[in-house]
Amino acid sequence: MKLLSFFARRFTIVLLLGVIFVVSGVWVLLSASSEKAYTISKTSRGFIPSKIVIEKGDTVVFSSEVEGEFWPASDSHPTHGLYPGFDVGRPLKPEETWSMVFDAPGVWGFHDHMDSRFTGTIIVRGNSAEDRAECLKRQKSTDLAPACWESEITHTLSQKGLAAAFTLVDSFYEEDPAFRRNCHDVMHILGAASFREFKNSPSVSAERRTSYCGYGFYHGFIETMLLENGSSNFDAVKKYCTSLGKQYSPAASGPCFHGIGHALFDSLPGSSWGSHDVMSESALSVCEKVLLDTDERIQCASGVFNSLANALSARTYQLSFSSIDVPEFCESQKEEYRESCFAEIGIGYVRERNMNRDEALSFVRSIKDYEALSQLFYYFSDETKRMMHELNVGSLSGACGALQNSVEIRHCIDGVLQGFRESTQVEKAYEISLPFCGGFSDVSHNMYCVRNIIERTPESITSNAEFLKACVASSRPEVVSLCESL
């Protein structure tokens, strides 16, 4: 039981890596109406809204609420070549506005040429299937690719309802490994929509697809519950999270409590913005006040740190990685929170600095007590999810096998397998996990890897015969007996 509890806590924390969350005022879905002009304002907090969905032919008006000149233009800085024509061409005075008609479907990132830290995204809809294909082709090498799926799914959600949106998610999941890498945020959208559809019911019926993509569905559901109903709803939220673990799966309650931390951080008043210390302390104090169980508090704290990492990366709430000493900040946290702090903010820092693997490993090993905090686990889980669109399980086996000792190798194995679970349908995770395990020349590591699959997610093995067949195909003879024991 202690082993399962340890894995459950790891599972909860790692779900949260590298994720961008949907909060009120950031994602704006604009349904079809007679109004065809939308305004984006530059504020001290960034462009508001920072992401909008419009139709082909609609107009966007850019304005400013702050002192100093501004210059809205298409990415990339400074050439503005992503969308030729999306460029005012000169600095605008604060009182000036500039408008543009968007007639090219796609996902268009933009920034302020005068201060490129200010960024946003405009999604222009046309014909769904064609748009998505062109959008993905255009955005393949950028961080905007997930918005290509978000656009079509949110449109399906608004036009055909939740069931149709889930069906679309299923088809994307089957068709495109890159979607599986980026689908956590999409499931947030469906979770939020589910809360609004079923908020008069005692719960949402749990089913297979709500577990996809690192339980992002429950993150979105619980965040929306708290953001819309306020802190007075904590008792209802706690009851809901607890019931998920009892009625559906123990693994589902962790992401639910994690969602509480997200909602707390993302609803803090503007007076606390600009200070990562004040913001995190304010949100953590509520986690501690309303959640008496240690594991539940840790899960709530992981949501706080994940939201902070997202804000630092996106430069929202007047925060950025340039203003925080990550090791110092995480080491100053209570002992029970340090692991999730380093998992969220430490790995976020690795990505912010675009570290290669050698640089990342050097940084991870420099963290005080990094072995006790299992930072290699979080790093390789995140690394695996980022590789899913061009997966090479042999390279991952080789990367783990080349580490310094067996302790590091096992943390790496745990992390890679977790990355697989979050990036594939749960019942199919072993199809890529077993070949990864088979890539180890050391029998003990091969054995440890296969045992990890069997013990951590037994519900994923829906057919013992198929699992054994896959095990035989990729494992050493000494390991096959372990699979036969099922």
N, C-alpha and C positions, 0 to 999 in steps of 0.2 A: 504493500500500500504506500509506503514511503517513496518507493521508486515511481509509482504512478503519480503521486502528488508532486514530486519534483518535476516530472515531465509535463504535468498539467500546467504548472506555473511557467515553465519555459515556453510552452506552447502559447500561453496567453500573451506573454510579453513579446514574443517574436512576431506575432501577427501584425504588430503595429509599425514595423519598420518601413521607412521610405514611402510613406503614404501621405496623399494630400486630401484633406477632409472638406466636405461640403458644409458650409455654415451660412447662417442667415446673412444676407448682404454681400456674399461673395459669388454664389452661383445664382443667376437670374434667368429663368426660363420664360421667354416671352411668347405667349400663345398668339395665334393669328387674331388680328383685330383690324378695325378700320384705321387705327393709328400706325403710321409707318415710319415714324421718326423717334429715335431713342437718344438719350443723353448720357455721356460718360464724363464725369467731372474729376479733375485732379484735385485731391485734397492732401492734407498733411499725413493722412493714413495711407495714401496711394490712390490709384484710380478707383472710383466707386460708380457703378459696379466694376469689378475687375474681370468679370467674364459674363458675356451675354450671348444669347442665341437669337438670331434674327433670320428673316427670310430674304432670299435673293431679291435685290431691288430696293431694300429698305435703306433708310438714311440714319447715320449716326452723327450726332453733334458733340463735339469735344469742347469742354469749357474748363475753367480753373477757379478754385476757391482760395488759392494761396498767392502770396506775393511772388514776384519774379516771373520771367518769361518761361513759356513752355512750348514744346514742339512735338506733337503727336505724329508718329510715323511707324510704318511696318518694321518688324524685325527683318534682318538681323542688324544690330548696331555695329558700325555706323552707316552701312551701305543702304539699308532699307530695301533690300532686293526681294524679300519674300513675296510681297504683293506690290509690284510696280504701280505707282499712282497713289498708293496709300502713304502720302507724305505731304505735309503742308508746305514744305520747302523753305520755311523761314521761321524765326522765333515769333511767337504770338505774345502780345501783352496780356496781362491777367484778365482784363475786361473783354478781350476778344474771344470769339468762338470760331470754330471751323467745322464744316460739315462735309460728309462724303457719302455718296451712294455706293453700296457694296453689291456688285453684280457678279462676283466670282464665288461660287460655293466653295467652302473649305473652312479650315481652322486657321485663323490669322492671329499670330502673336504681334503685339505692338509695344512701344515704349515711348518715354519722353526723351527725345534726342538731347535735351539740355541736361537731363539727369537720368541715365539709363537704368537706375535702380527702380524706377517707377515703370511697372509693366502691366499688361493685361492681355485678354484674349477675346476675339470676336469670332463666333461660329456662325457662318452663313449657310443656311439650309437651301437645298434645291431638291433634286430627285434623290431619295434616300439611298438606294443601293449604289447608284453611280457616284453620288457624293462620297460615300464611305470609301469606295475603291480608290477614287482620285485623292481623297484626303489622306488615306493611309500611305499611298505611294509618295505623296508630297512630304508627309511628316515623318517618314520612316526613321530618320536619324535624329529626331528632335523629341523633346519632352512633351510636345503637344499631341502626340499620337493618341493617347487615351481619349482625348476630347472627340475624336472621330467616332468612336463607339458611343460615347455619352450623348452626342448629338442625335444619333438615330434612336437610341434607346429612350431618351427623354421624349422624343417626338412620338414614338410608339406608345409610351406610357400615357401621354396626354390625349392621343387620338383613339387608342384601342383598349387601354386599361392595363392593370397590373399583370394579369395572366398572360397577355400577349407579350408584354415586356420580358417576363420570365422565359417565355418560349424563345424569344430572340436571343437572350443571354445563352440559353442552351445551344443554339445554333452557332453563335460566335465561339463558344467554348470548344465545340467540336472542330470548327473550321480553322482556327487561328491560334497557334501557340503564343503569339505576341499578345493576344487578348487575355489569355490566362495569366500572363505576367502583370497586366495592368488593370485587372477587373475589380480589384478591391473597391475602388472609388465608385464604379458603376453600381455595385451592390449597396453602397451607401445610399445612392439615389433611390433604389427600389425599397430599401428599408424605411427611408423617410416617407415614401409614398404609401407604404403599407401601414405605417402608424396613422397617417391621415385618413386612410380608408377604413381602418378597423379600430380607431381609437375609442369607439363606444362599446367595443367588445372587450372581454377580460384578457384576451391574449390573441396573438397571431398563431395560427396553426403552423407548427414547425414541419418542415419537409426537406427532402434531400437538397434542393437547390439553395436553401437559405444557409447551408454550410459552405457553399462555394467561396473561393477567393478570400480565405482567412476570416470567414464569418463577418465579412463587411456588411452584410444585411443587418445584423444585430447592432453593429456600431451605428449605422444610420438610423435605425429604428429608435434606439434608446436616446441618442443625441436629440432627435426631434421631439421625443416625449418630454425631455427636460427643458429644451429651449422654448417649446410652445406652452408648456404647463407651469414652468417655473419650479423653484426649489421646494415649494409646498408639496410637490408630487414625489418626493424622495421615497416615501414609504411604498407607494405604488410601484416605483421603479425597482426598488430592492426586492419586492415580492415577485415582480415579473422576472428579474434576473435569476432569482433562486429557483423559480418554477421551471425555467428553461433547463437548468442543470438536472432537475429531478425527473421531468417528464420527457425530455428529448435526449440530451447528451451532456455529461459533465463538462465537455469542452466548450459548450455554448455559453455557459454562465460567465466565464472569464471575459470574453469580448463584450458582454453586456455591461459588466461593472466597469470595464475600460471605457465604454461609451459615456459613463457618468463623468469621468475625468475630462473627456473631450468637451462635453457640454459646459462644465464648470469653467474651464479655461476660456472657451470661445464666447462666453457671455459676461466676461469681466468688464467693468465700466471703463470708459476711455481715460479716466483719471489715473489708472494704473498702467496704461500703455507706456512702452518705452523702457520698462525695467523688467528684465527677465526674473530677477530675484523677487520683486514685489508680486508679479503676476503668478509665478509658480507657488509662492508661499500662500497667497490668497486662495488659490484653487485647492492646494493640498490640505489646507486647514479645514475645508469643508469635507473633503474625503474622510478626514480623521473624525470629524464631528458626527457624520451620519453613518459611517460604516465601522462597526466595532470589531468585525472579524479581520484578522491580520491579512489573509490572502485577498479578501475583497478590497482592503485599503491599498495593497500593493498593486492590484489590477487597476484601481481608480487612479493611482499615482502614475502608472504607465500611460494612461490616457492623457494626463496632464503633460507629461514629458513629451509625448508624441505630438500633441498640439503645439507645444513650445518649439520643438524641432522643426515642424512645418512652418511656423511663423518666422523662425530665424532664417530658414532657407528662402521663403517667399518674400521676406522683408516686409511682412505685415505687422500691424500693431506697433510700428516704429521700432522693430527689432531686426537684428541681423547677426550673423555669426562673427562679424568683425568686432562686436562689442562684448563677447563672452569668452572666458577662458574655460573651455569644456572640462578638462580634468579637475580644475579647481572647483567649478560649480558642482559637479557630480560628487566629488569627495566631500563637499560640505553638507550633502543631504544625509538624512537619517540612514542608518545602515541598511534597513529593510528596503529602502528606495534606490540605493546606489546602482544595483544591477540594471533596473529598468531605465534609469537615467542615462547610464553609459550606452545601453542598448539603443535608445532612441536618439539621444543628442550626439553621442559619440559616433555612431554610424552615419548620422546626418552630416556631421562635420567631415567625415571621410569623403562623402559624396560631394559636399560643397567644395572641397579642395581638389576634386578630380584625382584623387590618389590612385596610382596603380597598385597592384597587389602587394608588391614588396614594400611600398611606402605605407600602405594600409596596415600590413602586418607589423611593421615597425611601430606605428602609432599605437596599435592595439596592445602590443607587448609593453609599451612604455607606461600604460595605465597602472596605477598602483593596485595590487592584488588582482590583476586581470585574470589570473587562472581561477581564482575563487568566484569571480564575477562571470566567467564563461564568455568573454567577449568574442572569442573566435567563433563560437556558436552563432551569435547574432550576425557577425560579419559574413560568414559563409552562407547563412540563410538568405541574407539580402543579396549576396553575389549570385546565388543560384537563381533567384527570381528574375534578376536582371539578364540572365543568360538564356531564359526559356525560349525566346524567339529564335535562337540559333544554338540549341542545346547540344553539348558534347559531353556525355556522361564520363567518357574516358578521361577528359581533361580535368574534370572535377575529382575523380578518383586519384589522379596523379597529383593534383594540388594538395589534397588531404594527406596522401602518402608521403609527400616531401616535407611535411612539417617536422618540428624538432624532436617530438617524443610521442609516446602513446596517448598521453593525456590530451595533447593538442589534437592529435589525429581523431580521437573519439569526439571531442567537441566539434570538430569539422564535420565528421560523419553525421552527428546529430543535426547540425545546422543545414547541411545539404538536403537531408531527408525532410526536414521541416519545410525548406523552400519548395521541394517537390509537392508536398501535401497542400501547400497554399496556392500552387500554380496549376494544379490539375484537379479533375473531378476526384473526389475522395476515393471512390470505389475503383479508380484506375491508377492511383498513385504508384502501386507496386510495380506496374508495368515498366516504369522508367527507374524506379528505386532499386529493383533487383539487379539490373545490369550495372548500375553504379556500384553496388556492393560487390559484384563479381569482378570489379576492376582492381581489387586489392590483392597483391601477391601474398601478403601475410594472412594466413588462415584465420588467426584470431581476430583480425580486423574485419574480414569477410563475415565471420560468425557474429561478431558484435553488431555489424550493420544489419544483417538479416533479422537478428533477435529484436533489434530496435523496431523494425517494421511490424513484426508480429505483436510485440507487447504494447506499442504506443497507439496503434490504430487498428485493433483487431476488427472493428466494424467495417473497415475498408475491404477486408477479404470476404467478398460476397460469394466466392466459389473456391472451395478448397482445392478442387481438381485443377482449376485454371491457375491458381497460385502455385501449386506444386509443379505444374508444367513449366511455368515461367522460372521458378526456382532452379529446376533441373537444367534449364537452358543456359543459365548464367552463373551458377554457383559451383564451387569446388565440391567434389564428392563428399568430403567431410561435413559440408554444410547442408547437403540435401536431407540428411536425416532430421535436421531441425525442422525443415518444412514438412517432412512426412509426419512429424509429431502432431500436426494440426488435425 
